[in-house]
Amino acid sequence: MISIEVAYALADKQKIVSLQVPEGTTVRQAALLSQLDLDFPGLNLAESRLGIFSKVVSKPDEQLVADGDRVEIYRPLIADPKEVRKQRAAKAKALAIAKEQKVKSN
Protein backbone atom coordinates (compact mmCIF):
# COMPACT_ATOMS: atom_id res chain seq x y z
CA MET A 1 0.00 0.00 0.00
CA ILE A 2 1.09 3.57 -0.67
CA SER A 3 0.02 6.82 1.01
CA ILE A 4 -1.49 9.62 -1.07
CA GLU A 5 -3.73 12.64 -0.63
CA VAL A 6 -6.64 13.74 -2.79
CA ALA A 7 -7.63 17.42 -2.70
CA TYR A 8 -10.57 19.47 -3.95
CA ALA A 9 -11.35 23.11 -3.25
CA LEU A 10 -14.08 25.63 -3.83
CA ALA A 11 -13.75 29.31 -2.96
CA ASP A 12 -15.38 28.74 0.44
CA LYS A 13 -14.70 25.06 1.19
CA GLN A 14 -11.67 22.80 0.81
CA LYS A 15 -10.99 19.20 1.68
CA ILE A 16 -7.95 16.95 1.57
CA VAL A 17 -8.40 13.23 2.11
CA SER A 18 -5.48 10.97 3.06
CA LEU A 19 -5.71 7.49 1.57
CA GLN A 20 -3.83 4.21 1.56
CA VAL A 21 -4.14 2.72 -1.93
CA PRO A 22 -2.64 -0.35 -3.56
CA GLU A 23 0.36 0.08 -5.84
CA GLY A 24 -0.91 0.22 -9.42
CA THR A 25 -3.78 2.61 -8.59
CA THR A 26 -4.43 5.15 -11.34
CA VAL A 27 -4.95 8.85 -10.74
CA ARG A 28 -8.65 8.49 -11.67
CA GLN A 29 -9.10 5.51 -9.34
CA ALA A 30 -7.54 7.50 -6.50
CA ALA A 31 -9.99 10.35 -7.09
CA LEU A 32 -12.91 7.91 -7.08
CA LEU A 33 -11.65 6.21 -3.90
CA SER A 34 -11.57 9.59 -2.14
CA GLN A 35 -15.38 9.83 -2.37
CA LEU A 36 -15.08 13.63 -2.34
CA ASP A 37 -18.19 13.75 -4.51
CA LEU A 38 -20.16 12.91 -1.35
CA ASP A 39 -18.94 16.17 0.26
CA PHE A 40 -19.30 18.29 -2.89
CA PRO A 41 -22.63 17.76 -4.65
CA GLY A 42 -22.26 18.21 -8.39
CA LEU A 43 -18.64 17.05 -8.45
CA ASN A 44 -18.26 14.39 -11.15
CA LEU A 45 -15.11 12.43 -10.33
CA ALA A 46 -15.43 10.29 -13.46
CA GLU A 47 -15.18 13.38 -15.69
CA SER A 48 -13.16 15.95 -13.70
CA ARG A 49 -9.72 17.08 -14.84
CA LEU A 50 -7.06 15.79 -12.48
CA GLY A 51 -3.49 16.67 -11.62
CA ILE A 52 -0.64 15.82 -9.31
CA PHE A 53 1.05 18.66 -7.42
CA SER A 54 -0.40 21.38 -9.72
CA LYS A 55 0.47 19.60 -12.96
CA VAL A 56 -2.43 18.42 -15.11
CA VAL A 57 -2.42 14.69 -15.84
CA SER A 58 -3.36 14.15 -19.49
CA LYS A 59 -4.25 10.46 -19.08
CA PRO A 60 -5.58 10.02 -15.53
CA ASP A 61 -7.05 6.61 -16.38
CA GLU A 62 -3.56 5.36 -17.24
CA GLN A 63 -1.09 7.27 -15.05
CA LEU A 64 -0.32 5.61 -11.73
CA VAL A 65 -0.01 7.43 -8.43
CA ALA A 66 3.21 7.21 -6.44
CA ASP A 67 3.77 7.20 -2.70
CA GLY A 68 3.32 10.72 -1.31
CA ASP A 69 1.44 12.12 -4.33
CA ARG A 70 -1.27 14.75 -3.89
CA VAL A 71 -3.97 14.19 -6.49
CA GLU A 72 -5.85 17.41 -7.23
CA ILE A 73 -9.35 17.57 -8.67
CA TYR A 74 -9.77 20.66 -10.84
CA ARG A 75 -12.98 22.65 -11.23
CA PRO A 76 -14.12 23.59 -14.73
CA LEU A 77 -13.22 27.11 -15.84
CA ILE A 78 -16.00 29.66 -15.47
CA ALA A 79 -14.68 31.88 -18.25
CA ASP A 80 -12.37 31.25 -21.19
CA PRO A 81 -9.02 32.84 -20.21
CA LYS A 82 -8.28 33.80 -23.82
CA GLU A 83 -11.59 35.64 -24.13
CA VAL A 84 -11.06 37.43 -20.81
CA ARG A 85 -7.62 38.65 -21.99
CA LYS A 86 -9.17 39.93 -25.25
CA GLN A 87 -11.85 41.83 -23.33
CA ARG A 88 -9.27 43.33 -20.96
CA ALA A 89 -7.07 44.43 -23.89
CA ALA A 90 -10.05 46.00 -25.69
CA LYS A 91 -11.02 47.90 -22.54
CA ALA A 92 -7.46 49.17 -22.02
CA LYS A 93 -7.29 50.28 -25.66
CA ALA A 94 -10.62 52.14 -25.36
CA LEU A 95 -9.41 53.89 -22.20
CA ALA A 96 -6.15 54.90 -23.90
CA ILE A 97 -8.03 56.32 -26.90
CA ALA A 98 -10.41 58.24 -24.64
CA LYS A 99 -7.49 59.63 -22.64
CA GLU A 100 -5.69 60.65 -25.85
CA GLN A 101 -8.80 62.42 -27.17
CA LYS A 102 -9.21 64.26 -23.87
CA VAL A 103 -5.61 65.50 -24.03
CA LYS A 104 -6.07 66.70 -27.64
CA SER A 105 -9.27 68.60 -26.78
CA ASN A 106 -7.58 70.54 -23.94
N, C-alpha and C positions, 0 to 999 in steps of 0.2 A: 504494500500500500504506500501511496505517496500523499503528502500534505499539500493542499492548494487552497486558494481563496477564490471566491466568486463575488464580484461587486456589481451593484447597480445603484444609480443615483438619479433622483429628480431634484429640482431646485430646492424643495423643502423637506426631502426625505431621502436618506441614504441607508444602504445596508450592505454589509460584507459578511459572507458566510464562509466559515472554515470547514473544509471537507477532507476526509480521507477517501481516496479513490484508488482503484486498482491501476497498476501500470498498464498502459495501452488504452487509457481513457482518452477520447477525443475532446477537443475544446467544446464542441456542441454537447456532448454527453455530460461534461462537467456542468455546463450551464443548466441543463435539464435536471441533473441531480441536485442542484442547489434549491430547487423549488421556489425560487424568488418570485415566480409568477403568482404564487399564493399571497404574497405580501403586496404585490403591485398589480391590481386588476388592469387588464388591458395589455400587459406585457406578454408578448408571444415569443417564448424562448426558442421555438422551432424555426422562427424566421428572423430573429434579431441579428444585427451585425455584432460580431464578437472580436475581442482583441486580447492581447496579453501584454501587460505593462505598457499601455497606451499605444500599442502597435496593432493595427487592424490585421486580423487573420483572414486571408483570402479564401481558405478552404477549411472552415472550422469542423466540417464533418470528416476530415482526413487528418488534420494536424493533431498530434498528441500533446497532452499537457506533461510538464516536467515537475519534479518535486520543487515546491516553493513558488510556483507560478501564481499570478493573480489574473484570473480570467475576468475581463470587463465586458459587460453587456451595454451596448451603445443604443441610445435613443435615436429615433429617426430625426433628421433635420427638419426644423419648422420652416425655414426659408432657404432657398438656394443661395449659397454664398456668392456665387458668380453674379447673380442678379442683384443682390444687395450691394456689391461693390460697384456695379454699373449705376445703380440709383444714387449712391453716395457721390460718385464722380460727376454725374449730371447735376446734382444739387450744388456741388462745389463750383462747377463751371458757371452755373446760373448766378451764384452769389458773386463770383469774380467779375462777370459781365456787368451785373447791376452796380457793383462798386466802381468799376471803370467808367460807366455812364454817369454816375453821380459826380465823379471827379471832373469829367469833361464839362458837365453843366455848370460847375462852380467857377 
